[in-house]
Amino acid sequence: MERKLVYENHKGSTITFEYKPPFILSMCDGFHEVSGTVNSVSSAYGVGTTWNGTSISERDLTIKGTISQNVQENRLLLYDMFPLNSEGTLYYYEGEIERKIKCIVEKISIPEKIGYTRDFTISLVCPNPRFTDLFATILSMATWSPAFKFALKIPKDKGIKFGTKNTTSMATTENITDIEYGMTIRFKANDKVVNPYLFNVNTREIIQIEKKMSAGDEIIITTHIDNKNIIYKNAKTGEEENINYLIMYGSKYLQVPSGTNTFRSGADTGEENLESTIEFLPEYEAVW
């Protein structure tokens, strides 16, 4: 199967490396390796060490290839696309496999040589070494669906139903990897809601926010390893507030563990007025 790499830089510009001109891909390294550091301390008994866990190292990626057309123009293009220390996203395609990873440009080399082609080497560093799917999975619970279409005619005597509430407050997903990953939880109030929560039926873990919500208010919770945050959006004032301090006792920043996960949303009062969604990107230790 042929592979293709697409790089999107900090400006949103993209460039493609594949097995055809003008940037012919010859090698990509670091896409299948996983490395870590074993943390240990000397054993109290004087023999060996005691294992305290393993930390996964950053990922180093190397892309090598050849500029086969318009050498001077495309050489300048590569330098423009990969300024040192800039951030970007690398997309990996091979058959049905589609992954992406965020990275930082460490080095780019395009040596001079005689001829009509130039070889290049691009070195990237990924502080978070895990690849993800290209698009997020979104689970909706207790949302509203429109019940009309335009052009709209409203009967004089009967009126019209503008929407229907999807009454289920549960959603199930399957994590097929061995990695648990974070999510973004969104609570939106259509009327008064008190202390919304999300509960994992399988793990019996919960996250609940001690907050009274009015119509239009939103609470957005992120539970990623490098980003744990709770933001409250006030519909009346338009202001946003960090409310990490309102997470209730016994709550956890929920993850999506390996296997089947059923989530239930609710609230202490006003559950019928609550819309909830979960959004996450499955993660992988390597592209496949």
N, C-alpha and C positions, 0 to 999 in steps of 0.2 A: 504494500500500500504506500502511495506517495504521501509525504508529509508536507505541510505548508505552515509557515510562520507569518503572522501579521503583527507588526508592532505599531502601537498607537502612542505617540509622544505626549508631552505635557501640553502641547498646543492643540491636540486633537487630530493632528495629521497622521496618516498611516503609510506604511511601506510593507511590501510583501516579499518574502523569500521563499522560493520554491525551485523545482528542478527545471527551470526554463528562464530565459533572459527577462530583464537585464541583470537581476541579482540571483545568480544560480547558487542554490544552497548545496554545500558539500558536506557539512558536519554540524550537528547540534549536540552539545554535551551538557550533562547535569540535569536532564529531564526525568531520568529514571532512578537516580540515586537518592537515598535518604541517609543522612548522617546525624549523629547526636553526640552529646557529652554525658558520660556517666558520672553522676555526682555521688561521691562516697567519702567516708571518714574512716580513719584507722579503727580497727576493732578494739573494743575495750579489753578483749581477752588476749590481745597481742598477736593474733593470727588473722591475716587477711584484712578485709575492710567490710564496712557495713554500707549497703546500697541505700542511698537517699533519693533515688529517682534519676530520670534522664531528661535532659533538655535538648530539644531538636535545634540543630544549627541552621543558620541562614542558608539559602540556596544560591550557589554560583552557577550561572548559565553562560555558555559560550556558543556563539554562532559564527561559523566560518563559511565563506563562499567566494564567488568570483563575480566581479563586474564585467559583463561581456559585451556591453554596448555603451556608446556615448560615455567613455570612461571619465573624462574630465567633469562633465555635467553631473553624472551619477555619483562620482566621488564627493563632490561638494554637497550633493543631496544627502548622502549618508552622514557627513559631518553635521549638517543642519538638523537631521532627524535625531541624532544621538549626542547632544551636548553633554559634557561630563557632569555628573552629579544630578542630572535631571531625572524626574520620575516619569514612568510610563506603564503601559500594560502590554504584555505579550500574549498573543492568542496562538494556540496550538491546534492544528487540524491533522488528523490521520484516520482515514476511513470514517467510521461513525464516532470517533473520539473527538470531542471538542472541549478544550480547557482554556483557562486564562490564569494569569498570575501577575501581580503588581511587582515592579522592579525599579531599580535605580541604575543608571549608566555608570559603569566603573571605568571602562576603557574602550577606545576604538582605534584600530590600527589598519592603515591602508598603505603598505610599503610601496616605494617607487620600484619599477622594473621596466625592462625593455619589452615592447610589444603592445598589443592592442587590448589587453585585458589587465585587470588589477585584482589581486586577492585581498580580502578583508577579514578582519577578526573583530567581533564585538563581544565585550564582556559585560554581563549584567549581574547585579546582586539583588536577591529577593529577601528582605528582612523577615517576611512571613513566608516560609518555604512551601506552603501548601498551595496546590492548584485548586481551582473551583470550576463549577459549571459556568457556562457563558451567561445564563439567565437565571434569575432567582425563581424559586418555587413560592407561590403565594397560596395560603390557605385562608378561606373566608368563613367566618362564623357569625350568624345572626346579622346579616346585612339586608339592605332594602333593594328590591328590584322594581324598576318602573313598570307601570301597568297600562301605559298609553303610548301612542305613536303620533307623530305629526303627519298630515294635518289633523287637528284635534277638534271634535265636535262634542259639546257637553249638553246632554239632554236636559231640558228645562225642569222636568219634574223629578228625575231620578238622580241627577248629579253624576259624578264619575269617581272611580277609585284611582288615585294617583300612584299608588305603589303597594306592594305586598311585602311583608317581612318574612324572610327565610328563618323559620323558627328554630332550626337546629343551632345549638351552641357548641357543637363538637366537630372536630375535624381530625383525620388520621393521615399520617405520612409514614413512609418506610425509609429508613436510613440504611442503605445497602453497604456502606463502608464500615470500617472499624474505628472511624474517627467521630467523636462528638463535636458539634459545631454550634455556634451561637445563632441568634435570630434577631429580627426586628419585630416587635409587638406593637400594634396600633389599636388603641381604644378610642372610639368616637361616640359621644353622647348625642342622642336625638332629643333628649329631655333630661330630667334630673337623674343622675347616677351617683351612687355612693360606694366608694372603695372597690373599684374594678379589680378583677384578678384573672390570671390564666393558670390552669391546673393541668399537670401531666398525669393522666389517669394511670399510666403504666408505672411510672417511678414514684408517684404520690408526692411529687414536689410541686410547689406553688410559688408564684410571685404575685403579690397584692400591694396596691398603692393606696395609702390612706388619704383619699382626696374626694371632695364633692365636685361633681362635674355638672355643668349646665349645657343646654342645647348648643351644639356646634363645637364644644370644647374637645380637645384631643390630648391624649397622653401617648408619647412614643418612647418605647423602651428598647434599648439595644443591649445585647448580652454577649457580644463577641469578646474573645480573649483580650484583645487590645483596645476594646471600646465598650465599656459598661456605663450606661448613661440613661437617665430618665428625664424627659422634657415634657413640660405642660404648655399647651397652646391655648390661650384664652380667646375664645371666639368673639367676645364683646370688645376687648381692648386691642386685640391683635398682638399682644405681647407674648413672649416665650420665657419660660422660667425653668431652671434646673431644679428638679425636686427629688434628687437622689435620697435626701434625708427623709422622705415620706414612704420609703419602702418599709413594709410592715414586718414585725418580728416573725421569724420562721421562714421568711421568703428567701428564695434563691434566684439568681440570674439564670433562668432556665436555659438548658442546652437541648440539642436534638441528639440523644444517644443512639448508638447502633441498634438496629432492629425496628420494631413497630412502635410508633408513638401516637397516642390519641390525646388531643388537647381539648380542654373544656374551658370556655370563657364564662364569666359571670360577675356578679357584684352583690354586695350586702343588701342593697335596695336599688330598684330601678333597672334590674337586669334586662327587662323587656325593652329598655331604651338604649341598650348598648350594642354597638357594632364593633366587631373585633376581626383583625387580620394578623396573620403571621407570615413573615417573609424571611427566607433563608437561602443561602448558596451552599449546596453540598461541597465538601472539601475532600481532597485526595492527597496522599503522601507523594504520589508521582503521577505522570500523565496517564499511565495505565499499568 
